[in-house]
């Protein structure tokens, strides 16, 4: 009888632990931080290119800009990088837009060069799933991908 009680308590505790773990929400993205050399220039770039809405920044020290990314969280620009670096295209932020063609017109009007994945200037990559994508760099050389929302 004692073994049955101990076994039952053991199984009950395992079930309680599993239930508790299952109720924990998965982690969600809060923000992405990008370290920049010139906060004003980068703020104008991200706001002008993507149309992001600035949101209140909690530090109020003149070294940060926060943009809303909707349900995805926020983009946090931080002043202080010591010159531009060479970044690998594999390490990039990606934003989806309703129309890649309209987005390209916006880039072109701002004289911002873009390329396809292979590096062809003005090229558009067509993925096997039909998504169209382009790549370009922010003022500090960080790579950005933009694709359509298919």
C-alpha positions as CSV (number, residue, x, y, z in Angstrom):
1,X,0.0,0.0,0.0
2,X,2.8,2.3,0.9
3,X,4.4,1.8,-2.6
4,X,1.1,2.6,-4.3
5,X,0.8,5.9,-2.3
6,X,4.4,6.9,-3.0
7,X,4.1,6.0,-6.7
8,X,0.8,7.9,-6.9
9,X,2.4,11.0,-5.3
10,X,5.4,10.8,-7.6
11,X,3.2,10.6,-10.7
12,X,0.9,13.4,-9.4
13,X,4.0,15.6,-8.9
14,X,5.3,14.9,-12.4
15,X,1.9,15.8,-13.9
16,X,1.8,19.0,-11.9
17,X,5.3,20.0,-13.0
18,X,4.4,19.2,-16.7
19,X,1.2,21.2,-16.4
20,X,3.1,24.2,-14.9
21,X,5.7,24.1,-17.6
22,X,3.1,23.9,-20.3
23,X,1.4,27.0,-19.0
24,X,4.5,29.1,-19.3
25,X,4.4,31.4,-22.4
26,X,7.2,31.2,-24.9
27,X,9.6,34.1,-25.0
28,X,8.6,36.9,-27.4
29,X,10.7,39.5,-29.1
30,X,10.9,42.7,-27.2
31,X,13.2,44.8,-29.3
32,X,16.1,44.7,-31.7
33,X,19.0,47.1,-30.9
34,X,21.2,48.6,-33.7
35,X,24.4,50.4,-32.7
36,X,24.9,53.5,-34.9
37,X,27.4,56.3,-35.4
38,X,25.0,59.1,-36.0
39,X,21.6,58.8,-34.3
40,X,20.0,61.7,-36.3
41,X,21.0,60.2,-39.6
42,X,19.9,56.7,-38.7
43,X,16.6,57.9,-37.2
44,X,15.9,59.8,-40.5
45,X,16.9,56.7,-42.5
46,X,14.8,54.1,-40.7
47,X,11.8,56.5,-40.4
48,X,12.0,57.6,-44.0
49,X,12.7,54.3,-45.7
50,X,10.3,52.1,-43.7
51,X,7.9,54.6,-42.3
52,X,8.3,53.4,-38.8
53,X,6.5,55.3,-36.1
54,X,8.8,56.7,-33.3
55,X,7.7,55.8,-29.8
56,X,8.7,57.3,-26.5
57,X,12.2,56.3,-25.5
58,X,12.6,55.7,-21.8
59,X,16.2,57.0,-21.3
60,X,15.7,60.6,-22.5
61,X,19.4,61.0,-22.9
62,X,19.6,61.9,-26.6
63,X,21.4,58.6,-27.4
64,X,18.4,56.5,-28.3
65,X,15.6,56.3,-30.8
66,X,12.8,53.7,-30.5
67,X,10.5,52.7,-33.4
68,X,7.4,50.5,-33.1
69,X,7.5,47.3,-35.0
70,X,3.9,46.5,-34.2
71,X,3.3,43.1,-32.6
72,X,7.0,42.2,-33.3
73,X,8.3,44.6,-30.7
74,X,10.5,47.6,-31.3
75,X,13.6,48.8,-33.1
76,X,16.1,50.5,-30.8
77,X,18.8,52.7,-32.4
78,X,21.7,53.5,-30.0
79,X,24.2,56.2,-30.6
80,X,27.8,55.4,-29.9
81,X,29.3,53.1,-32.6
82,X,32.9,54.1,-33.4
83,X,32.8,54.2,-37.2
84,X,31.3,51.9,-39.7
85,X,32.2,48.2,-40.0
86,X,32.0,45.7,-42.7
87,X,28.9,43.5,-42.0
88,X,28.1,40.2,-43.7
89,X,24.9,40.0,-45.6
90,X,23.9,36.8,-43.9
91,X,23.5,38.9,-40.7
92,X,20.6,41.2,-41.5
93,X,17.2,42.5,-40.4
94,X,14.3,41.7,-42.6
95,X,11.1,43.6,-43.0
96,X,8.1,42.6,-45.2
97,X,6.2,45.2,-47.3
98,X,2.9,44.8,-49.2
99,X,4.6,45.7,-52.5
100,X,8.3,45.3,-53.2
101,X,7.9,47.4,-56.4
102,X,6.5,50.3,-54.5
103,X,9.2,49.9,-51.9
104,X,11.9,50.0,-54.6
105,X,10.5,53.2,-56.0
106,X,10.8,54.7,-52.5
107,X,14.5,53.6,-52.3
108,X,15.2,54.8,-55.8
109,X,13.7,58.3,-55.0
110,X,16.1,58.4,-52.0
111,X,19.1,57.3,-54.1
112,X,19.6,54.2,-51.9
113,X,21.2,51.4,-53.9
114,X,19.9,47.9,-53.5
115,X,20.9,44.5,-54.8
116,X,19.7,40.9,-55.0
117,X,21.2,38.1,-52.8
118,X,24.0,37.4,-55.3
119,X,25.0,41.1,-55.2
120,X,23.7,42.2,-58.6
121,X,23.0,46.0,-58.3
122,X,19.3,46.7,-58.8
123,X,18.5,43.0,-58.8
124,X,15.6,41.3,-57.1
125,X,15.8,37.8,-55.8
126,X,12.8,35.5,-56.5
127,X,12.8,32.8,-53.9
128,X,11.4,29.3,-54.8
129,X,8.3,30.1,-52.7
130,X,7.5,33.2,-54.9
131,X,8.7,35.8,-52.4
132,X,10.6,38.7,-53.9
133,X,13.5,40.2,-51.9
134,X,16.1,42.8,-52.1
135,X,19.1,43.8,-49.9
136,X,20.6,47.2,-49.0
137,X,22.6,48.8,-46.2
138,X,21.8,51.4,-43.6
139,X,24.1,54.4,-43.1
140,X,26.4,52.3,-40.9
141,X,26.6,49.4,-43.2
142,X,24.1,47.1,-41.5
143,X,22.4,44.8,-44.0
144,X,18.7,45.0,-44.5
145,X,16.4,42.7,-46.4
146,X,13.0,43.7,-47.6
147,X,10.6,41.3,-49.1
148,X,7.0,41.2,-50.2
149,X,4.3,39.7,-47.9
150,X,3.5,36.6,-50.0
